[in-house]
């Protein structure tokens, strides 16, 4: 069911009841963009990953919030649900509410348009929202205005500096005063509009002339905004200023509650403390907190604590399906692919039933990337993943979201990683990362993929993740080769004066040290550019299928003069310049020919230079690794 500003308050009691009575809540979001600047990397630590999301993703807007409240009937042994699709847009509902600004990413807007997103419904009928700090500021301002109005109500009106009435306004002012006179003489009328479409100057003149002619104990004036008319002046008979100040506060309190809007739903979710389920939900959780609750904290540990105030248990179906013991059952963990795979593999596949047709979705009609539908789909996938898990583990009883069997997945949000546990663990400090096989290389800008692979040619398979035009991460596919690589690392550095090659741990140690100093300790005069300071650059791009936050497989592409091998790799992100190459493969040799063509009019590539060098250091390396293609 679509929920917009016009039906939001009518449906709010029903939504709050659904949250209070459900066993778990599934969520999903749609955004105006995904990244704005330094992008996440598969080699990021959890803290670095969070910092990049906080710095580069929160200026976008969550324009749809999907919520699916699921109940399990133990007697009938069936699941029922209520799904809601909220359009959220921060339009100011009062003159005091903040007028928000946000970013849009063209690819994301195109993506939404291609999936039939209703932008007119968003901008015209979207539900407003306020964070807790913004709400508190407006509440304090409202109380201050009320106190000031009460103080003014107890003070007789005095005209201090008389303003001469311009000739072009005399007729309007006189007409307003005449309407006030008629009001006071009437026995049936208690209020009347005395001027329409006024500006602040005209209103000041009306105040001046009315209170000059009539006592403020007999008549009171107030400006209002009337739909289709604009700003009007209203005169009241028999109402004290104190009473009017109280009525004004009540009106402004209602306006404030309307401005809070969708944030009331999040307050109810927090108060319910129900388990929250999502699919690839890291970005959803960050936006949910940042947009409707509190600004994200700068510290990752503070973020972990803040998330726990929303719910005690988060469960990510992408993480559950992508790790043991269920990993082997799925070739793809895209949401809709998971649903199809589960339907094929589970003999007793469970369908969720809507409590009433209005809050349900049809199985025959796909509405992918409709946040409400995706939240419903996530609920269905989660329920069947639990049943598959019970089957694999030989568990007879029903697995609920509170079950201890799901403890290993609790509060672990999916994040893309390279050969490591792919999660942002909210339960505590991140375990020590074992990355002795990962290296940071800084190289001249004219280098290409083959030049880097030749550095690592003794090791038959490496994974390259470009950071920018002069730096990259290189990982040995066989981690056991790290010891041999570290042994020859000083020789390689001495042999190749125009590169900087550092193990992962050393790079980060030096980076943190250099960040505290004004100069870098690793500057080498022969380098084309200084090493970047933790500028790990990858994209969180939209998946053309279903996981719009982190795509599963994207074809490798060639950027500029670099050469990449064809095919696909997983995991990788859109816009990536990574390569996974066999150092002594024919593909590398073919790339050498291509490199020589590209460099026919310029500086020889490093691959050509390497073939001509026969110095002692190269000979020593050949002795250590006689299997490498050095010649």
N, C-alpha and C positions, 0 to 999 in steps of 0.2 A: 504494500500500500504506500502510495506517495503521500508524504506529509509536507505541507507548505504552511506559510504563515496564516492563511485563512482558516485552515482546519486544525492547526496545531493545538490551540488551547481547548478545543472541543475534544480532541483525542488524548490530551495529556493524562487525564485520570486513568484511561484505559491502558496507556503505555506504562504508567507507573505501576499499575496493578500487575501487568504482564511481567515486568521486571521483578516485582516482589515475589511472585509465585513461581517463577521459573527455576530450573535446576542449573542452567548455565546460559550465558549470553554469547552469541557470536557477533563479531563486528567486521566491517569492511569500510574502506574510504576511497573516494575518487578525488584527484587533486588537479590544480591548475598547472602544476609542474613538479619535477622530481629533484633536480639539482641545479645549483647556481654557484659554480666555482670549483674548488678542489673536490674531486669526487672520490668515493670510497674505493679502497683497494682490497684485493683478496689477501694481502699481507698486512693489513691493519690489525692492530690490537683492538680489543673491545672498546677501550677508552678512546682510541683514535677514531674508530668507526663512529662512535657516538658524537664526538666533537665535530666531525665532518657533517653528520646529519643535522646537528644543532646549528652549525654556522651557515650551511648552504642549502638547507631544505625547508626551514621554517618560515621563510618569507613567502612561500606559496600558500594557497588556500585549500582546505578540505571543503569541497563544494557539495559533496554528498556523503552522508553517514548512514551506513546500513546497520540495522540492529535486528537480530533474530533471537527471540526469547523462547527457549526450548524446555518443555516439561516431559517427564517420564512417568507414565501411569504404571505402577508396579502390579496392579491387579490385571489390567488388560495387556500389560507388557507391550506398550506402544508409545511412540513419541509424538507429541503434538507441538505446534509452534505458532508464533505470531511474528511476522516479519514487517518491518517498517523501513521505508526509504526516505530519509530526511534531506531536503534541499536546504543547505545552510549558506547564508550570505550576510555579511556584517553591515547591513544598511542601518544608519543611525535612526532609532525610533523616537528620539527626542532631540531638541537642540543642544542638549548637554552631552549626549552620547558621543563617543569618539568616532571620527570619520576615518575609517581604516584605509590603508593602502596595502596592496599585495602585488606579487609578481605573477606573470603568466609565461609559460614556456610554449612556444609555437607547436612543437611536436606533441606535447600533452593535450593542447587544445584541439589539435587535429584528431588525435586519438579519441578524445571524448566525442567529437562531432561524428566520427566514423562509427561510433557505437550508440548513435541516436540520443546523445545527451541533449536535454531540453534547456538551452541557455536562457530562453525567454522566461521559463518557469523559475529559473534560478534568480535572475535579476529582478523580476517583477514580484515574485511571491516567495523568495527565499526567507528562511527563518533567521532572525538576528541572533546574536550571542554576545556574551561578555565574559571575560576572565574574572576570576575572583578579585584580583587587585583593582581592575577597572570598575567592577560593581561596587567595591568598597569606597573608591574615590567618589563615585557619583552619589552614593548614599550619604557620605559625609557632606558633600556640597549641598544636597537637598536639605539636610538638617540645618546647615548654616544659613541657607536662604530662609527657611522657616523661622528661625530665631530672629533674623534681621527683619522679616516682615512683621513678626509679632511686636518687635520693638517699635517699628514705625507706626503700627496700628495704635499704639498707646501714646503716640506723640501727635499733637494737633498739626494739621497741614499748614505750612507757611510758605508763601511765595517770597523768596529772597530776592532774586534778581529778575525783574520783570522783563520779558522778551517781547518787543514790539511785533505785532502780527503783520506779516507781509500782505500786501493787497491781494495777491493771488490765492491766499488761504483764508481770507476774512469770511467769505461766504460759507466755506466748509465748517469753520469754527462756530460761526453763528448758528448754522443748521444743527450742529451737535448740541449746543447749549439750549436751543429751542426744544429738541427732543428730550433733554433732561427735564426741562420745565414741564412738558406734557406728562412725563413719567411721574413726577411729584404730585401733579394735580389729579392723576388717574387713581381710581379706587380699586381697579382690577388688575392693572399691569404692575409686575414687580421688577421686571428687567427689560431692557431694550438695547438693540444695537444702535449706537449713535453715530458711528463712522465706519466705513469699509475701506479696505485696501490702503491702510494708513502706513506711513513710515514713522521712524522714531521721532523726527522733528515735529510732525503733525500731532502725534500722540502727546508730546510734551506741551504743545500749545493748548490742546484740549484739557489736559490736567490743570494747567495754569488758569484757564478761563472758567472752567466749571467750579473749581474750588474757590475762585475769587468771588463768584456770584452766589454759590450755595455752600452751606456748611457740610463738612465731611461726615457729620453725624446723620445727615439726611440722605446723602447719596454717596455711593462708592463706585469707583471706576476700575475696570480691569481690561487688559488686552488679551485677546485670544486668537488662535489660528483656527479658522474654519475652512473645512475642505471646500474646494472650488471657489472660494472667495479670497482667502488669504488672511492677513492680519486685520482684525476688527477691534473696535472699542465698544465695550459693553458697560452700561450704567445699571446699577442695582439700587433699589429702594428698600429701606428697612433692614439692611444687612450691615453689620459692623465690619470694620477692617480686620478685626481679630478672627471673626468667623470666616471671612474670605481667605485669610492667610492659611487657616486650617484646611479649607476646601482645596486651595491650590496645592498644598502639600499632599493631600490625598490623590489628586489628579496626577501629580508628578510621580508619586509612588507607584501608581498603576503604569505610567509610562516606563518607569525603571524596570518593573517586572516584565513588561513586554520586551524591553531591550535585552534583558537576561536571556529570554527566549530559549533556544535549544540547550543552553548551559544547564537549565533545570533538569534535563534528562540525564546529563552526566552526573549531576549531584545525586540523582536517584540511584544511578548505577553504583556510585561510590558508597552510598548509604546501605545498599543491599549487600555489598561485599560478596557478590556472586562470582564464580569462576568465569573468566573471559577467554573465548576461543577465537582464533583468527588464522588466516593463512598468509604466511610471509608478512607478519603483522608488525614488524619493527617500526616502519614508517607510520602505520595506522596509529600505533600507541603513542608515538612521539607527537603527532599532530593532534590527536585526541586530547592529550594533556595540555599542550602548548596553546591550542586554539580555544578550548572551552574551560580550562581550569586554571593553570598557572604557567608562567613562562618557564621553559626548561632551564634547569640550573647549569652552571658552567662545569661543575664537577660530575664525573661519571658515577662516583659513589653516591652523591646526592640524588642523581637521577634514579639509581637503583632503589633508594629509599622512597623517593617520590612515587614511583610506579607501584610500590607495595601499598600505598595509601588508596589507590584506585581499586585494586583487587589483590587478594592474597595469592591467587593462582592464575597465571596465564598459560595457555596451551596453544602451541603453534603447529598446525597440521602439516605445514611444509617441513618443519624440523622432524616431526614424528615419522612422516613417511620417508624421509631421506636418511634416517639412521636405523641402526639395528634395533630390533630384529625384522623390521618391515621393509628395509631398503631394497632387498632383492625382489620384491613383488612388483615394483613399478619401474618402468623405463623412463617415465617422466613424472615429475611432481608438480606440474602445472595443475591448477585447481580442477578444471573441467576434465583433464586427462585422468586425474586421480579418481574422480567420480565414475568415469567410464570403466577404468580398470577394476575398481571395487565392485561395480555392478556385474562385471564379467567373472570375477574370481570368487565372490561371496555367494554361496548357494542361498543363504537366507538374508539376502540384501534387504536392509531396512529402509523403508520410505517414511519420511516424516509427513504427518497429516496436519493441515492448517486447522486451527480451532474453529475458524469461520472462513468462508471463501474469500472475504474481502482482505484478509491479512495473509493470504497464501499466494504461491506461484504455481503455474501450470508446468508439469514435467515436459509437455510437448513444445512449449515456447521457451527458447533460450533467450535470456536477457543478460548475457555476459557483460560485465563492467557496469551494470546497474548495481549500486552498492547494496541495496536491500536484497537483490537476488543473489549476489555473491556471498552475503552473510548467511542466507538460507543454504546455499550450496556448501559453504564451509561447515555448517551444522550437520548436514547430511554426511559429508566426508568424515567428519570427526566421529560421529556415531558408528559408522561402519569400520573406521580404522580401529576403534576400541574393540569391536567384535572380532576383527581379524587378529588383533593382538591377543585377545583371549583364546582364540582358536590355536594360534601358534604356541602360546605358553601353556595350553591345556587348562585354562581357567574356566570353571563352570558357571560361576555367578556373574551377574550383570556388572560391567565396569562403569562406574559413574565418574563424574569429573572429580569427585573427592576421593576416589580410590587410591590406595597406596601403590597400586600397580603402575600408576602414571607418574610416580614420584621422579623417575629418571628424566621425564620431559617437562617437569614443572618449572615455570619461569625461565624457559630457554627460548628466546626469540631467534628466528632464523637470520643468519648473516652469511654471506658467501665467503668461503674460506678455501685455502689451497691445502689439501691433504691434512686438514685438522677438523676438530669438532665444530661444525658450522653453526655456532649459536652465539648470541649475545646473552651471557648468563647473568640473570638478575639476582641470583642467590648469594653471590659473594665475590671475592677477588678472582680474577681470571687466573687459571693455572699457568705455571711457567711454560712458555711456548718453546718447543724444541725446533729451532730453525737453523741448526748448524749447517744445513745444506742450501741455505738461501744467501745470496750475495747481492750487494749493491754496486753497480758499475756506473762510472761517469766517463763519457767518451766524447770525441770530437763530433760536431754536428753533421759532418759529411758521412759519418759511419752508417752502415746498413746492417740488417739482421745477420748477414753472413759474417761480417766482421766480428760481431759478438760471439757467434757460435764457434768461430775459429779459435777464440781465446779458450773456450771450453772444449775444444775438439778431443782431448783425451777422454772425455766423458760422453758416452754415446748418445745420451738423451737429456736435453735441458729444456726448461720452460722459461720463456722470456716475457716479462710484463713491462712494457714501456711506461715510464713516468712522464717524460717529455722528450724533446729532441736530443738531449745530451745525457740522459740518465735512464736506468732501467733496473728492475729486479730480475735476477737470474736464479732459478732453482734447479738443482739436480734432481731428476726424476728418481734416481736411486740414491736415497739418503745415506746409504752405507759408503758412498764414494766421498763423502764430505771430509773424512780424515785424510785421504790422499790429496784432495784438492787443497786443503789447508797446508799440507806439507810443501806443495810447490807454489803456494800463493806469493811468498816473498820473491821467488825467482820470476814469476810472471809479472809482478809489479816492476821489478828491476828491468826486465826485458822490454816492457811496453811503457815508455815514459809518458805517453800522452793519454793514459787512462788512470783512474783511481778505482781499485777493486777492493772492496771491504766486505767481510762477513756481516751478516744481519745484525748481530749483537754489537759488534764494534761500531758499525755505522750509527746505530741509535745512541750508543754511549757518547760518541763524538758529537752527534747532532745536539744532544741535550747540553753538552758542555759548551759547544760553540754558540748555542742560543743564549747562554748566560754571559757570553763575552761579546765584545764588539768586533772581533776578528775571528776568522775560521782557522782551525789548526791544520786543516787538510788541504790548504791551497797549494797547488803545484803550478809553477809558471808555465809549463808546457800544456796545461789543460785549456781547452777552448772556453770553458765557463766554470765557475765555482760550483761545487756540489749543492743541490737544493736542500733546504732544511725541512725535512719531513713533508715534502710536497708530493705525496703519493696520489697519482692522478688516474682515476677510473670513473666510469659513468654508472649511475643507477638508472638504466634506461627502461623504457616501456617494452614489455614483451608483446609481440604481435599476437600471442595466444591468450594467456589468461593471467600469468603472474606479472602484472604491470610494474612491479617494483624491482624485481631482479630477473632478467631473462635467463632461460636455461641454456640455450645454444644459439649462438649468432655466428654467421659465416665470417671467417677471417678476412680481413681486408688489407689492402696495401695503402699506406699513407706516404705521400710525397715520394721520395726516392727509395724508401725502404721496400724490401722484398719480403713477402710473407708466403708461407706455404698454404696451399689450398686445403679445403675441408673444414671441419668444425671441431671445436674442443669444448669441454665442459669441466668446470664452470667458467664462464667468461661473460663480460658485460659488453653492451652495445658501444660502438665507438672505440673499442679496444684495439691496441696495436700489438697484441701478444703473438708469440709464435712458440710452438712446441716442435722442436726440430731434432732430427737425428744428425749429429755433427758430422758423421762420415757418410751420409746418405747421398744418393744421386741428386736429390733435390738441391742440396747445398752446392754440388758441383755445377748444376745447371744455373743456379743463382749466380755463381761466380762469373759465368759467361755473360749473364745479363748485367752484372755490376760493371764488367769491363766495358760494355757498350755504353752504359750510362756515364762512365768516367773517361770516355775516350778523349774528351777535350779538356779534362780537368786533372785534379790530383789523383794518382793511382789509389785504388781501394786498398784497404788493409789486407784483403785476401791476396792481392797481387804482391804486395810488399812482403808478406809472410813467406811466399814461395821462394823469394830471392834471398832470404836471410839465412846464412849458414854459420852464424857465429857460435861461440862456445856454449852460450847459455841454451840456445836452441838444441844443440847436440846433446847437452845434458838432459834436457826434457825428453828428447827422443829416447835416451837410454832408460829413463824412468818409465816412459809409456811407449814401448816400441810398436804397439798396435795402432797408434794414431796416424792419421793421414797428414804427416808433416811435409811431405814432398809433393 
